[in-house]
Structures are given as C-alpha cells and as structure tokens.
Amino acid sequence: MTKKDIILKVSDDTNLKQTDVKRVVQETFDCIVEALIRGEKIELRNFGVFKLKQRKSRTGRNPRTGQVVPVPPRKVVVFKPGLEMKKRIS
C-alpha cells in the first residue's frame, strides 16, 4: 500500500476531497519526521511507537574485496507495534 492508496481509501471512506486528505496525510508524516529529528518519541495509542535508536560504530567487511572497513555510528528509526495492532495482525 502506498501513500496514494491511503489517500484514496480515506477520501472514499470520509467523502472528503483527495487534495484535502493528501494535505492532512502529508502534514501528519511531516510532523512525525520533525519530531524524530528533534529526538522525540512518537507514541500513537493502539498503533505503535516510533523512536530513534543510536547504533554504535563497528567494523564491517566489503563483500567484493573482503577488506575490513569501519562503519560509523548512526541514528536509525525503529517502530514497535502497539498491543492492538499485534492482536489484530495475529
């Protein structure tokens, strides 16, 4: 499912214009990204939690050459599904 699919589904279910739904969906995603940039945790009840996790630096290996290369530390976004989502998916 793509963002466009979500917009079409919400538009059909709510009888709102696709352009209005698109603006709301995009603004929602922008808010989530901005909060993550600030280091905040986003908790959506019954859906899940988005948060940043710091990965440590490590040594990796180039698969072509076998050469050992340092991999720098970096931040990654992790998602943990909520209980309601887990129940509905299971």
N, C-alpha and C positions, 0 to 999 in steps of 0.2 A: 504494500500500500504506500502510495506516495503522498506528498503534501497536497497535491491537486485532488487526489482521491478523497482525502479527508475534507477538503473544502467542498467538493461536490456533495458528499454524504451529509455534512452539516447543513449545507444550503437546502438540500432536498427535505431534510427532516424538520427544519425550522421555518421554511418558506422565506428565508432571507436572501438578499441578492448575493451572488457569488463574490462580487467585489468587496462587499462589506465583510463577509465571512473571511475572505482572504486577508484583509487588513487586520482583523482580530487574531487570526491564527498566526500571522507573521509577527505581530506585536507580542503575542504570548511567547513565541520562540525567542524573539529578541530580548525579552525580559529575563528569560531563563539563562541565556548566554551572558548577558550583562551581570547577572547575579553570580554566575560561576567565575567570571573574570575578577569580580571583587572578592572571591574566595568564600562566598556564602553557600550554604546548603539549601537546596530547594526540596521541600517536603510537600508532596501532593497526597493528601489523605486518600486511602484506599487505592492509590495508583502506585506510588513509589517515591524514592528519594534519589536525586541527582546530587553528586558532590565531587569535589576534586580530590585526587589522590596523588601524592608525590612519589614518583618512582625513583629509586636510588640509582646511582651510576653503577655500571657493571662492565665487564669485558665481554665482547661479542666476537663472532668469527665471520669473516667474509666467506660465504659458501662457495664462491668460484675459486678463490685463491687459497683459502684456508688461513689467511693472515688474521692475526688477533687485532681487534680494533676496540678502542674504548667507546662505550656508549654513555653519553652524558645523562645526568638526571633530567627528568621532565615531569610535567604535570599531565595527568590523564583524567578524563571524566568517567566516573563509574555510576552505574544505575543499579539500585537494589529495589526489586518489585515489592509492593505492599502486600499485606495478607489477603485483601480482597482480590487482587489480581492473581495471586498464587492459587487461591481457591477456584476462581473462575477458569483458569487455564488448565488446572489438573483434571 
